[in-house]
């Protein structure tokens, strides 16, 4: 059995030794404009046509116009995607209570683009941080359970914030809750005109593997290190 699914990019597949692992959560995190949603859409565009996809979009980042650039089969792809667009943390919580009725054998991929967006807003206005953290943990545990039991990949994107004591260091929103739930962590960085993807955590690959890339109309293209000024 093939335990990986393509990222939609040959050199990203090489970085991950074949692609995203099926039975775990993979979290891609980085600053705005680093390519997180782009990688999600490439995975969706390249996903086998015999399965459906659940796509949770909390930031309104998914663009049909962008999908048209990535694949000419965008209509067929869109016909297999089930979209959910919660606008606050209560709606996100309600969505997860409904997912149990949606998940079945036809689902082959789950994408959660912006896992901490509404969580971050809720933390900002809610003094009951413990219960907000607990709820996010429950949601991630459920996604992890789905990945294991259904043997399907769960792809998550997350925001970052600067470390107060070390401005060069970035941290994921949600911190340890996301780190412990994710078996694969990929950090994206913006370096002038290019992006860098660094493998921070993986079950079977060495930490620190990296690739430089540029976002282009059909998706992404690899940039050799020596080409970077």
N, CA and C of each residue as an Amber inpcrd file, in Angstrom:
protein
   687
   0.8480000  -1.2010000   0.0000000   0.0000000   0.0000000   0.0000000
   0.8830000   1.2500000   0.0000000   0.5410000   2.1850000  -0.8650000
   1.2810000   3.4410000  -0.9240000   0.8830000   4.2950000   0.2710000
   1.8690000   4.6430000   1.1010000   1.5740000   5.3740000   2.3250000
   1.7550000   6.8760000   2.1760000   1.9130000   7.3660000   0.9460000
   2.0610000   8.7830000   0.7280000   1.1940000   9.2470000  -0.4430000
   0.8540000  10.5260000  -0.4110000   0.1450000  11.1240000  -1.5480000
   0.9570000  12.3110000  -2.0240000   0.9330000  12.5490000  -3.3020000
   1.7590000  13.6050000  -3.8860000   1.3680000  14.9850000  -3.3650000
   2.3630000  15.8340000  -3.2220000   2.1450000  17.2200000  -2.8420000
   1.6760000  18.0480000  -4.0400000   1.7930000  17.4620000  -5.2300000
   1.5100000  18.2070000  -6.4550000   2.7520000  18.8360000  -7.0520000
   3.9040000  18.5940000  -6.4160000   5.1760000  19.1430000  -6.8810000
   6.2550000  18.0720000  -6.7470000   7.0100000  17.8430000  -7.8100000
   8.0480000  16.8090000  -7.7880000   9.0920000  17.0680000  -6.7100000
   9.5490000  18.3190000  -6.6000000  10.6310000  18.5650000  -5.6470000
  10.1280000  18.6040000  -4.1950000   8.8430000  18.9450000  -3.9850000
   8.2870000  18.8200000  -2.6370000   8.0830000  17.3490000  -2.2850000
   7.7080000  16.5420000  -3.2850000   7.6160000  15.0960000  -3.0510000
   8.9740000  14.5320000  -2.6470000  10.0310000  15.0090000  -3.2940000
  11.3820000  14.5600000  -2.9530000  11.7430000  14.9740000  -1.5320000
  11.4010000  16.1940000  -1.1550000  11.6610000  16.6760000   0.2070000
  11.0230000  15.7600000   1.2380000   9.8250000  15.2550000   0.9200000
   9.0650000  14.4260000   1.8650000   9.1490000  12.9400000   1.5430000
  10.1280000  12.5730000   0.7180000  10.3490000  11.1630000   0.3870000
   9.1020000  10.5250000  -0.2120000   8.4330000  11.2610000  -1.0930000
   7.2830000  10.6890000  -1.7920000   6.0000000  11.4760000  -1.6440000
   5.9410000  12.3540000  -0.6550000   4.7320000  13.1550000  -0.4790000
   4.2430000  13.1670000   0.9560000   3.0070000  13.6200000   1.1520000
   2.4140000  13.6990000   2.4850000   2.0660000  12.2940000   2.9780000
   2.3880000  12.0130000   4.2300000   2.0070000  10.7280000   4.8160000
   0.4940000  10.6820000   5.0110000  -0.0560000   9.4810000   4.8300000
  -1.5080000   9.3530000   4.8150000  -2.1620000   9.3690000   6.1940000
  -1.5220000   8.8080000   7.1850000  -2.2210000   8.5630000   8.4430000
  -1.8770000   9.5510000   9.5490000  -1.4180000  10.7400000   9.1720000
  -1.0160000  11.7270000  10.1670000  -1.4710000  13.1310000   9.7640000
  -1.3290000  14.0430000  10.7240000  -1.5220000  15.4580000  10.4480000
  -0.1900000  16.0640000  10.0260000  -0.1820000  16.7540000   8.9030000
   0.9700000  17.5430000   8.4590000   0.5980000  19.0150000   8.5980000
   1.4090000  19.7690000   9.3300000   1.1520000  21.1940000   9.5070000
   2.2030000  22.0190000   8.7760000   1.7180000  22.9060000   7.9210000
   2.5800000  23.8390000   7.1980000   2.3540000  25.2170000   7.8150000
   3.4090000  25.8360000   8.3190000   3.2310000  27.1300000   8.9760000
   4.2490000  28.1430000   8.4770000   3.8690000  29.4060000   8.5390000
   4.7430000  30.4630000   8.0640000   3.9940000  31.7740000   7.9950000
   4.6910000  32.8550000   7.6610000   4.0560000  34.1710000   7.5960000
   3.0990000  34.2940000   6.4130000   2.3130000  35.3470000   6.4090000
   1.3960000  35.6120000   5.2960000   2.1830000  35.7270000   3.9950000
   1.6660000  35.1170000   2.9490000   2.3130000  35.2040000   1.6460000
   3.4690000  34.2570000   1.4300000   3.6440000  33.3080000   2.3410000
   4.7790000  32.3830000   2.2070000   4.4550000  31.1730000   1.3450000
   3.1710000  30.9690000   1.0220000   2.8040000  29.8790000   0.1130000
   1.9920000  28.7660000   0.7400000   1.4740000  28.9770000   1.9490000
   0.7510000  27.9100000   2.6470000  -0.4850000  27.4420000   1.8710000
  -1.3510000  28.3890000   1.5220000  -2.5700000  28.0330000   0.7900000
  -2.2330000  27.4900000  -0.5930000  -1.1880000  28.0300000  -1.2010000
  -0.7540000  27.5610000  -2.5180000  -0.4350000  26.0650000  -2.4820000
   0.2700000  25.6270000  -1.4390000   0.6130000  24.2090000  -1.3090000
  -0.6390000  23.3630000  -1.0730000  -1.5890000  23.9000000  -0.3220000
  -2.8450000  23.1830000  -0.1060000  -3.5860000  22.9820000  -1.4240000
  -3.6580000  24.0330000  -2.2210000  -4.3950000  23.9680000  -3.4820000
  -3.7120000  23.0430000  -4.4820000  -2.3820000  23.0050000  -4.4490000
  -1.6550000  22.0750000  -5.3230000  -1.9450000  20.6300000  -4.9420000
  -2.0090000  20.3630000  -3.6330000  -2.3310000  19.0130000  -3.1690000
  -3.7410000  18.6190000  -3.6000000  -4.6650000  19.5670000  -3.5050000
  -6.0460000  19.3140000  -3.9220000  -6.1170000  19.0680000  -5.4300000
  -5.4260000  19.9080000  -6.2030000  -5.4560000  19.7930000  -7.6700000
  -4.8580000  18.4760000  -8.1500000  -3.8570000  17.9770000  -7.4500000
  -3.1900000  16.7550000  -7.8780000  -3.7220000  15.4940000  -7.2340000
  -4.7600000  15.6200000  -6.4120000  -5.2540000  14.4570000  -5.6770000
  -6.0300000  13.5150000  -6.6000000  -5.8780000  12.1940000  -6.4290000
  -6.5560000  11.2130000  -7.2890000  -8.0590000  11.4700000  -7.3610000
  -8.6200000  11.2680000  -8.5440000 -10.0030000  11.6600000  -8.8030000
 -11.0460000  10.6890000  -8.2680000 -10.6190000   9.5980000  -7.6330000
 -11.5970000   8.6380000  -7.1250000 -12.0370000   8.9480000  -5.7000000
 -11.5080000  10.0190000  -5.1160000 -11.8410000  10.3680000  -3.7360000
 -12.3000000  11.8250000  -3.6270000 -13.0810000  12.0960000  -2.5820000
 -13.5330000  13.4540000  -2.3120000 -12.6100000  14.1240000  -1.2840000
 -12.7210000  15.4380000  -1.2130000 -11.8400000  16.2320000  -0.3570000
 -12.6800000  17.1470000   0.5190000 -12.3430000  17.2130000   1.7980000
 -12.9460000  18.1980000   2.7010000 -11.9720000  19.3500000   2.8460000
 -12.4440000  20.5580000   2.6010000 -11.5870000  21.7470000   2.6610000
 -12.2330000  22.7570000   3.6060000 -11.5630000  23.0040000   4.7280000
 -12.0290000  23.9850000   5.7120000 -11.2000000  25.2490000   5.5320000
 -11.8740000  26.3450000   5.2260000 -11.1870000  27.6090000   4.9160000
 -11.6770000  28.6970000   5.8760000 -10.8270000  29.0700000   6.8360000
 -11.2410000  30.0680000   7.8340000 -10.8510000  31.4840000   7.4380000
  -9.9900000  31.6250000   6.4260000  -9.4610000  32.9430000   6.0780000
  -9.9310000  33.4330000   4.7080000 -10.7410000  32.6440000   4.0130000
 -11.1840000  33.0210000   2.6790000 -10.0450000  33.0450000   1.6840000
  -9.0560000  32.1730000   1.8790000  -7.8450000  32.1950000   1.0560000
  -7.9820000  31.3990000  -0.2420000  -8.9370000  30.4450000  -0.2720000
  -9.0850000  29.6130000  -1.4640000  -9.6110000  30.4540000  -2.6280000
  -8.9550000  30.3410000  -3.7730000  -9.3220000  31.1440000  -4.9400000
  -9.5150000  30.2390000  -6.1560000 -10.6950000  30.2910000  -6.7430000
 -10.9480000  29.5150000  -7.9640000 -10.0460000  30.0110000  -9.0900000
  -9.8140000  31.3130000  -9.1370000  -8.9250000  31.8690000 -10.1670000
  -7.5360000  31.2650000 -10.0470000  -7.0650000  31.1020000  -8.8140000
  -5.7420000  30.4920000  -8.5980000  -5.7630000  29.0160000  -8.9890000
  -6.8520000  28.3270000  -8.6660000  -6.9680000  26.9110000  -9.0230000
  -6.9290000  26.7380000 -10.5360000  -7.5430000  27.6580000 -11.2800000
  -7.5260000  27.6000000 -12.7440000  -6.0990000  27.7050000 -13.2830000
  -5.2440000  28.4670000 -12.5860000  -3.8480000  28.5940000 -13.0020000
  -3.0860000  27.2950000 -12.7480000  -3.4660000  26.5990000 -11.6710000
  -2.7440000  25.3980000 -11.2660000  -3.1500000  24.1920000 -12.1070000
  -4.4370000  24.0930000 -12.4480000  -4.9070000  22.9310000 -13.2070000
  -5.9950000  23.3160000 -14.2050000  -5.9500000  22.7040000 -15.3840000
  -7.0000000  22.9190000 -16.3830000  -8.2510000  22.1090000 -16.0400000
  -8.1030000  21.1330000 -15.1360000  -9.2350000  20.2940000 -14.7360000
  -9.9300000  20.8380000 -13.4920000  -9.9310000  22.1550000 -13.3490000
 -10.4350000  22.7580000 -12.1190000 -11.9130000  22.4450000 -11.8640000
 -12.7020000  22.2970000 -12.9330000 -14.1320000  22.0080000 -12.7330000
 -14.3130000  20.6180000 -12.1200000 -13.5540000  19.6560000 -12.6260000
 -13.6310000  18.2930000 -12.0840000 -13.1470000  18.2780000 -10.6410000
 -12.0650000  19.0140000 -10.3620000 -11.5340000  19.0940000  -8.9990000
 -12.5760000  19.7060000  -8.0670000 -13.1800000  20.8150000  -8.4730000
 -14.1620000  21.4970000  -7.6270000 -15.3790000  20.6160000  -7.3390000
 -15.7040000  19.7310000  -8.2700000 -16.8700000  18.8620000  -8.0760000
 -16.6460000  17.8520000  -6.9610000 -15.3910000  17.6540000  -6.5750000
 -15.0760000  16.6640000  -5.5410000 -14.7210000  17.2990000  -4.1960000
 -14.7650000  18.6350000  -4.1330000 -14.3730000  19.3200000  -2.8930000
 -15.6040000  19.7730000  -2.1160000 -15.6420000  19.4100000  -0.8390000
 -16.6960000  19.8630000   0.0690000 -16.1160000  21.0080000   0.8980000
 -16.6530000  22.2180000   0.7010000 -16.1230000  23.4020000   1.3750000
 -16.8910000  23.7110000   2.6600000 -16.1240000  24.1080000   3.6760000
 -16.6910000  24.6050000   4.9190000 -15.9620000  25.8990000   5.2600000
 -16.7480000  26.9440000   5.6000000 -16.1350000  28.2550000   5.8420000
 -16.6530000  28.8710000   7.1380000 -16.2090000  28.3420000   8.2840000
 -16.6300000  28.9290000   9.5630000 -16.0770000  30.3450000   9.7040000
 -16.8690000  31.2210000  10.3420000 -16.4460000  32.6220000  10.4760000
 -16.1350000  33.0130000  11.9170000 -16.3920000  32.1060000  12.8710000
 -15.9930000  32.3460000  14.2590000 -15.7230000  30.9950000  14.9240000
 -15.1850000  31.0300000  16.1190000 -14.7510000  29.7960000  16.7650000
 -15.9310000  28.8980000  17.1360000 -17.0710000  29.4970000  17.4560000
 -18.2710000  28.7010000  17.7470000 -18.7070000  27.9140000  16.5080000
 -18.6390000  28.5710000  15.3460000 -18.9970000  27.8790000  14.0980000
 -17.9920000  26.7710000  13.8000000 -16.7280000  27.0240000  14.1100000
 -15.7020000  25.9970000  13.9120000 -15.9790000  24.7990000  14.8130000
 -16.3550000  25.0760000  16.0480000 -16.6950000  24.0080000  16.9980000
 -17.8940000  23.2100000  16.5000000 -18.9160000  23.9170000  16.0080000
 -20.1110000  23.2600000  15.4890000 -19.7900000  22.4090000  14.2660000
 -18.8850000  22.9090000  13.4330000 -18.4650000  22.1620000  12.2450000
 -17.8930000  20.8040000  12.6290000 -17.0730000  20.7810000  13.6650000
 -16.4460000  19.5180000  14.0610000 -17.4570000  18.5250000  14.6180000
 -18.5250000  19.0280000  15.1930000 -19.5660000  18.1170000  15.6620000
 -20.3170000  17.4990000  14.4810000 -20.3220000  18.2100000  13.3350000
 -20.9990000  17.7060000  12.1390000 -20.1050000  16.8110000  11.2810000
 -18.7820000  16.9740000  11.4220000 -17.8580000  16.2040000  10.5830000
 -18.0590000  14.6980000  10.7230000 -18.4670000  14.2790000  11.9170000
 -18.6720000  12.8370000  12.1580000 -19.6830000  12.2570000  11.1710000
 -20.6430000  13.0900000  10.7460000 -21.6750000  12.6170000   9.8130000
 -21.2270000  12.7230000   8.3630000 -20.1460000  13.4560000   8.1300000
 -19.6680000  13.6960000   6.7640000 -18.5710000  12.7090000   6.3670000
 -17.7560000  12.3350000   7.3360000 -16.6170000  11.4570000   7.0530000
 -17.0940000  10.0520000   6.7260000 -16.7000000   9.5600000   5.5590000
 -16.9930000   8.1790000   5.1660000 -15.8980000   7.6910000   4.2300000
 -16.1140000   6.5370000   3.6230000 -15.0820000   5.9170000   2.7900000
 -14.7360000   6.7200000   1.5430000 -15.6240000   7.6490000   1.1530000
 -15.3790000   8.4080000  -0.0740000 -14.3800000   9.5460000   0.1370000
 -14.1080000   9.9100000   1.4010000 -13.2000000  11.0160000   1.7040000
 -11.7560000  10.5320000   1.6610000 -10.9140000  11.2570000   0.8910000
  -9.5170000  10.8420000   0.7670000  -8.5200000  11.8550000   1.2770000
  -8.9780000  13.0800000   1.5670000  -8.0670000  14.1350000   2.0150000
  -8.8550000  15.1850000   2.7910000  -8.2620000  15.6580000   3.8850000
  -8.8370000  16.7690000   4.6370000  -7.8130000  17.8950000   4.6830000
  -8.2380000  19.0950000   4.3020000  -7.3920000  20.2850000   4.3650000
  -8.0390000  21.2780000   5.3250000  -7.2660000  21.7510000   6.2710000
  -7.7450000  22.7750000   7.2110000  -6.8230000  23.9840000   7.0520000
  -7.2450000  24.9000000   6.2020000  -6.4230000  26.0700000   5.8810000
  -6.7390000  27.2050000   6.8600000  -5.8140000  27.4180000   7.8070000
  -6.0090000  28.4550000   8.8130000  -6.5530000  27.8990000  10.1100000
  -5.9070000  26.8520000  10.6230000  -6.4130000  26.1420000  11.8090000
  -6.5440000  27.0500000  13.0240000  -5.6560000  28.0420000  13.1600000
  -5.6410000  28.8590000  14.3720000  -6.1960000  30.2660000  14.1720000
  -6.7040000  30.5690000  12.9980000  -7.2130000  31.9060000  12.7140000
  -8.3370000  32.2970000  13.6920000  -9.3910000  31.4860000  13.7610000
 -10.5380000  31.7990000  14.6090000 -10.2170000  31.5470000  16.0740000
  -9.3400000  30.5740000  16.3180000  -8.8500000  30.3180000  17.6820000
  -8.1410000  31.5530000  18.2290000  -7.3210000  32.1620000  17.3960000
  -6.5600000  33.3470000  17.8030000  -7.5060000  34.5040000  18.1460000
  -8.5360000  34.6860000  17.3380000  -9.5200000  35.7310000  17.6010000
 -10.2850000  35.4490000  18.8900000 -10.6030000  34.1730000  19.1170000
 -11.3350000  33.7900000  20.3290000 -10.4950000  34.0330000  21.5810000
  -9.2210000  33.6990000  21.5110000  -8.3070000  33.9280000  22.6400000
  -8.2430000  35.4230000  22.9610000  -8.2990000  36.2450000  21.9040000
  -8.1960000  37.6850000  22.0880000  -9.3700000  38.2910000  22.8350000
 -10.5350000  37.6510000  22.7580000 -11.7260000  38.2220000  23.4020000
 -12.2630000  37.3800000  24.5500000 -11.6900000  36.1940000  24.7590000
 -12.2010000  35.2660000  25.7570000 -11.1810000  35.0740000  26.8720000
 -11.6210000  35.3280000  28.0930000 -10.7110000  35.1940000  29.2350000
 -10.5360000  33.7260000  29.6470000 -11.4340000  32.8810000  29.1540000
 -11.3690000  31.4640000  29.5100000 -10.4360000  30.7270000  28.5500000
  -9.1570000  31.0660000  28.6340000  -8.1650000  30.5150000  27.7110000
  -8.0840000  28.9980000  27.8140000  -8.2180000  28.4690000  28.9990000
  -8.1080000  27.0190000  29.2100000  -9.1100000  26.2600000  28.3410000
 -10.3750000  26.6960000  28.3800000 -11.4050000  25.9820000  27.6220000
 -11.2700000  26.1730000  26.1160000 -10.7730000  27.3440000  25.6960000
 -10.5310000  27.5660000  24.2630000  -9.4140000  26.6290000  23.7890000
  -8.3400000  26.5450000  24.5710000  -7.2420000  25.6310000  24.2410000
  -7.7250000  24.1810000  24.2360000  -8.5490000  23.8620000  25.1950000
  -9.0800000  22.5000000  25.3050000  -9.9040000  22.1480000  24.0680000
 -10.7190000  23.0850000  23.6070000 -11.5530000  22.8370000  22.4370000
 -10.7060000  22.6350000  21.1810000  -9.6720000  23.4640000  21.0130000
  -8.7830000  23.2870000  19.8590000  -8.0970000  21.9270000  19.9380000
  -7.6890000  21.5400000  21.1360000  -7.0610000  20.2220000  21.3160000
  -7.9890000  19.0890000  20.9370000  -9.2680000  19.2190000  21.2960000
 -10.2640000  18.2030000  20.9480000 -10.4210000  18.0960000  19.4340000
 -10.4610000  19.2550000  18.7630000 -10.6080000  19.2630000  17.3060000
  -9.4170000  18.5940000  16.6260000  -8.2200000  18.8950000  17.0990000
  -7.0170000  18.3040000  16.5090000  -6.9380000  16.8020000  16.8020000
  -7.3660000  16.4090000  17.9910000  -7.3790000  14.9770000  18.3270000
  -8.3180000  14.2200000  17.4050000  -9.4440000  14.8520000  17.0870000
 -10.4040000  14.2150000  16.1890000  -9.8230000  14.0650000  14.7840000
  -9.1450000  15.1030000  14.3060000  -8.5080000  15.0180000  12.9920000
  -7.4380000  13.9390000  12.9650000  -6.6690000  13.8490000  14.0620000
  -5.6290000  12.8210000  14.1480000  -6.2450000  11.4250000  14.1400000
  -7.3600000  11.2770000  14.8130000  -8.0690000   9.9870000  14.8540000
  -8.5760000   9.6060000  13.4660000  -9.1310000  10.5880000  12.7500000
  -9.6030000  10.3300000  11.3870000  -8.4500000   9.8790000  10.5010000
  -7.3210000  10.5900000  10.6020000  -6.1510000  10.2520000   9.7810000
  -5.7220000   8.8110000  10.0230000  -5.6630000   8.4040000  11.2830000
  -5.2070000   7.0500000  11.6170000  -6.2140000   5.9860000  11.1990000
  -7.4660000   6.1930000  11.5530000  -8.4770000   5.1670000  11.3030000
  -8.8200000   5.0300000   9.8240000  -8.8250000   6.1620000   9.1120000
  -9.2040000   6.1480000   7.7000000  -7.9860000   6.0410000   6.7740000
  -6.7990000   6.1600000   7.3710000  -5.5510000   6.1450000   6.5920000
  -5.5780000   7.1950000   5.4840000  -5.9160000   8.4250000   5.8830000
  -5.9430000   9.5340000   4.9340000  -5.0900000  10.6800000   5.4770000
  -4.5220000  11.4920000   4.5870000  -3.7240000  12.6330000   5.0400000
  -4.6030000  13.7880000   5.4980000  -4.1710000  14.4460000   6.5660000
  -4.8060000  15.6820000   7.0250000  -3.7590000  16.7820000   6.9110000
  -4.0660000  17.7890000   6.1200000  -3.1290000  18.8790000   5.8460000
  -3.6430000  20.1540000   6.5060000  -2.8080000  20.7380000   7.3590000
  -3.1920000  21.9250000   8.1220000  -2.2230000  23.0600000   7.8250000
  -2.7400000  24.3000000   7.7790000  -1.8470000  25.4560000   7.7220000
  -2.0380000  26.2840000   8.9900000  -0.9760000  26.9960000   9.3520000
  -1.0350000  27.7650000  10.5860000  -0.2490000  29.0580000  10.4600000
  -0.6510000  30.0350000  11.2600000   0.0200000  31.3240000  11.3060000
   1.2110000  31.2800000  12.2710000   2.0260000  32.3260000  12.2250000
   3.1640000  32.4360000  13.1360000   3.1780000  33.8270000  13.7700000
   3.9560000  33.9330000  14.8350000   4.1800000  35.2420000  15.4570000
   5.6290000  35.3070000  15.9130000   6.1630000  36.5080000  16.0140000
   7.5640000  36.6850000  16.3880000   7.7610000  36.4370000  17.8730000
   8.9080000  35.8450000  18.2100000   9.2750000  35.6330000  19.6000000
   9.6220000  36.9850000  20.2350000   9.0770000  37.2530000  21.4060000
   9.2880000  38.5530000  22.0550000  10.7630000  38.7960000  22.3800000
  11.4490000  37.7430000  22.8070000  12.8520000  37.8840000  23.2000000
  13.8190000  37.7230000  22.0410000  13.3640000  37.0440000  20.9820000
  14.2370000  36.8000000  19.8390000  13.4350000  37.0450000  18.5580000
  13.5890000  38.2300000  17.9960000  12.7840000  38.6460000  16.8410000
  13.0390000  37.7840000  15.6050000  14.1920000  37.0970000  15.5730000
  14.5150000  36.2540000  14.4240000  13.7550000  34.9270000  14.4650000
  13.2670000  34.5810000  15.6360000  12.5920000  33.3010000  15.8180000
  11.0790000  33.4820000  15.6730000  10.4380000  32.5260000  15.0090000
   8.9810000  32.5680000  14.8950000   8.3740000  31.3770000  15.6280000
   7.1870000  31.5600000  16.1230000   6.4580000  30.4980000  16.8190000
   5.1130000  30.2820000  16.1530000   4.6420000  29.0470000  16.1810000
   3.3090000  28.7510000  15.6640000   2.2530000  29.2300000  16.6380000
   1.1770000  29.7960000  16.1000000   0.0190000  30.0820000  16.9310000
  -0.5300000  28.7380000  17.4330000  -0.8710000  28.6850000  18.7100000
  -1.3680000  27.4200000  19.2620000  -0.2750000  26.5830000  19.8840000
   0.9650000  26.9190000  19.5660000   2.1290000  26.3120000  20.2130000
   2.1200000  24.7950000  20.3120000   2.2550000  24.3120000  21.5400000
   2.4150000  22.8740000  21.7820000   1.2020000  22.0610000  21.3250000
   0.0170000  22.6710000  21.3360000  -1.1830000  21.9410000  20.9120000
  -1.0020000  21.4580000  19.4760000  -0.4780000  22.3330000  18.6210000
  -0.2580000  21.9720000  17.2130000   0.9540000  21.0650000  17.0590000
   2.0190000  21.3510000  17.8070000   3.2500000  20.5710000  17.6830000
   3.0190000  19.1080000  18.0310000   2.2970000  18.8570000  19.1150000
   2.0750000  17.4820000  19.5530000   1.0980000  16.7390000  18.6530000
   0.1860000  17.4690000  18.0460000  -0.8140000  16.8200000  17.1830000
  -0.2570000  16.4710000  15.8130000   0.7900000  17.1890000  15.3920000
   1.3240000  17.0330000  14.0410000   2.5500000  16.1260000  14.0350000
   2.5160000  15.1040000  13.1920000   3.6760000  14.2220000  13.0450000
   4.6620000  14.7680000  12.0220000   4.2100000  15.7240000  11.2130000
   5.0900000  16.3770000  10.2470000   4.8780000  17.8820000  10.3430000
   5.9820000  18.6190000  10.5170000   5.9340000  20.0790000  10.5800000
   6.8350000  20.6530000   9.4880000   6.2810000  21.5380000   8.6760000
   7.0450000  22.2020000   7.6160000   6.9480000  23.7050000   7.8300000
   8.0870000  24.3480000   8.0040000   8.0970000  25.7980000   8.1630000
   8.4140000  26.4670000   6.8320000   7.6180000  27.4580000   6.4650000
   7.8690000  28.2460000   5.2620000   8.4230000  29.6060000   5.6620000
   9.4140000  30.0530000   4.9290000  10.0170000  31.3600000   5.1730000
  10.0500000  32.1550000   3.8800000   9.9430000  33.4760000   4.0050000
  10.0910000  34.3640000   2.8480000  11.4910000  34.9710000   2.8820000
  12.2290000  34.7630000   1.7750000  13.5910000  35.3120000   1.6710000
  13.6510000  36.1240000   0.3820000  13.4290000  37.4270000   0.5060000
  13.4080000  38.3150000  -0.6600000  12.4220000  37.7920000  -1.7000000
  12.8870000  37.3420000  -2.8620000  11.9690000  36.9410000  -3.9350000
  11.6470000  35.4470000  -3.9290000  12.2300000  34.6980000  -3.0030000
  11.9920000  33.2530000  -2.9810000  11.4370000  32.8320000  -1.6260000
  11.0350000  31.5690000  -1.5650000  10.5380000  30.9710000  -0.3260000
  11.4380000  29.7900000   0.0330000  11.4650000  29.4830000   1.3220000
  12.2140000  28.3010000   1.7650000  11.2810000  27.4260000   2.6010000
  11.2940000  26.1340000   2.3350000  10.5320000  25.1680000   3.1220000
  11.5240000  24.3150000   3.9030000  11.3630000  24.2660000   5.2120000
  12.2670000  23.5100000   6.0750000  11.4690000  22.4330000   6.8030000
  11.9720000  21.2090000   6.7590000  11.3390000  20.1120000   7.4750000
  11.7650000  20.1870000   8.9440000  10.8330000  20.5690000   9.7970000
  11.1290000  20.7630000  11.2160000  10.9490000  19.4660000  12.0070000
   9.9820000  18.6470000  11.5710000   9.6750000  17.4110000  12.3010000
   9.0980000  16.3910000  11.3400000   9.5490000  15.1470000  11.4640000
   9.0310000  14.0670000  10.6200000   9.3140000  12.7420000  11.3110000
   8.4580000  11.7600000  11.0810000   8.6360000  10.4650000  11.7490000
   9.8290000   9.6750000  11.2300000  10.1410000   9.8600000   9.9440000
  11.1780000   8.9950000   9.3570000  12.2500000   9.7370000   8.5760000
  12.1660000  11.0610000   8.5230000  13.1370000  11.8490000   7.7650000
  13.8940000  12.7940000   8.6950000  15.1290000  13.1310000   8.3440000
  15.9160000  14.0090000   9.2190000  15.3880000  15.4320000   9.2560000
  15.4000000  16.0110000  10.4390000  15.0380000  17.4190000  10.5740000
  16.0450000  18.2780000   9.8160000  15.5530000  19.3980000   9.2980000
  16.4600000  20.3430000   8.6600000  16.5380000  20.2250000   7.1510000
  15.9570000  19.1710000   6.5740000  15.9070000  19.0950000   5.1060000
  15.1730000  20.3270000   4.5920000  15.6400000  20.8810000   3.4890000
  15.0050000  22.1000000   3.0080000  15.0520000  22.2120000   1.4940000
  14.1940000  23.0790000   0.9990000  14.1590000  23.3400000  -0.4290000
  13.7660000  24.8050000  -0.6130000  14.3410000  25.4350000  -1.6280000
  13.9820000  26.8100000  -1.9830000  13.0470000  26.7570000  -3.1840000
  12.0740000  27.6580000  -3.2100000  11.1200000  27.6310000  -4.3180000
  10.5700000  29.0230000  -4.5910000   9.9520000  29.1140000  -5.7500000
   9.3020000  30.3590000  -6.1730000   7.8670000  30.0190000  -6.5750000
   6.9320000  30.8860000  -6.2250000   5.5400000  30.6770000  -6.6100000
   5.3370000  31.2050000  -8.0310000   4.8110000  30.3410000  -8.8970000
   4.5660000  30.7070000 -10.2890000   3.1260000  30.3380000 -10.6480000
   2.6730000  30.7110000 -11.8440000   1.2840000  30.4600000 -12.2260000
   0.8440000  29.0040000 -12.0790000   1.6050000  28.0300000 -12.6040000
   1.1530000  26.6400000 -12.4950000   1.3280000  26.0370000 -11.0990000
   1.9530000  26.7780000 -10.1860000   2.1650000  26.2520000  -8.8420000
   3.4240000  26.7970000  -8.1990000   4.4510000  25.9480000  -8.1840000
   5.7500000  26.3670000  -7.6380000   6.8660000  25.8000000  -8.5090000
   8.0320000  26.4300000  -8.4390000   9.2070000  25.8900000  -9.1150000
  10.3810000  25.9480000  -8.1600000  11.2480000  24.9640000  -8.2740000
  12.3980000  24.8910000  -7.3790000  13.4340000  25.9520000  -7.7840000
  14.0840000  26.5110000  -6.7740000  15.1710000  27.4580000  -6.9750000
  16.4140000  26.8740000  -6.3120000  17.4850000  26.7140000  -7.0740000
  18.7290000  26.1850000  -6.5080000  19.3590000  27.2410000  -5.5960000
  19.9820000  26.7710000  -4.5480000  20.5520000  27.6830000  -3.5460000
  21.5410000  28.6570000  -4.1670000  22.3170000  28.1670000  -5.1560000
  23.3270000  29.0180000  -5.7640000  22.7300000  30.1370000  -6.6470000
  21.4140000  29.9890000  -6.9700000  20.7610000  31.0150000  -7.7700000
  20.2750000  32.2000000  -6.9400000  20.2600000  32.0220000  -5.6230000
  19.7480000  33.0620000  -4.7300000  20.8400000  34.0900000  -4.4720000
  20.5260000  35.3450000  -4.7200000  21.5070000  36.4080000  -4.5090000
  21.7220000  36.6600000  -3.0240000
